[in-house]
């Protein structure tokens, strides 16, 4: 009887001794698993932040990259590409885009190449060849032949600061011609003076932000 009691006592002591170690082992194992998961999540989040900084927003996308249907026609490489234009001043950059050849010719006729290339931090609303083609030929020829009138029309397309898409959402800006233009829109859809649509926006050159438009703007 005494022997049985001694054995039971010994077993109780052994269990009491081993139980804390078993619980500690389970606790350490669980803690290790949780720490690994949290560390993995932290590493993943840190990796995402390193790659993107933050979740992209619509404004961020349109602010950082050119947008609009006409952008698809821009060459992928060379002087006329987005990367190539970013290295040249605006008049030079425009000369490398075949869709702006009429504008470039008009800028040369008005003697504004150096003015635009030497300007600092401007925005140019650049009409496409199709935009000029909307003007009756007789009227366009008359404007092209009148240097003063041509200068007024072209400088009406230039604002003396770099404008972001966000600023175009509901803006009014003074042009180099001293007239005012208004802009409206959001996302990738903007209009200038309510009639001219931006077809390729937020194109960067060395000294300007360019918004290619589908209608020539006339001074008000």
Buried (B, 14 or more C-beta within 10 A) or exposed (E): EEEEEEEEEEEEEEEEEEEEEEEEEEEEEEEEEEEEEEEEEEEEEEEEEEEEEEEEEEBBEBBEBBBBEBBEBBBEEEBBBBEBBEEBBBBBBBBBBEBBBBBBBBBEBBEBBEBBBEBEEBBBBBBBBEBBEEBEEEEBEEBBEBEEBBBBBBBBBBBEEBBBBEBBBEBEBEBBBEBBBBBBBBEBEBBBBEEBBBBBBBBBBBBBBBBBBBBBBBBE
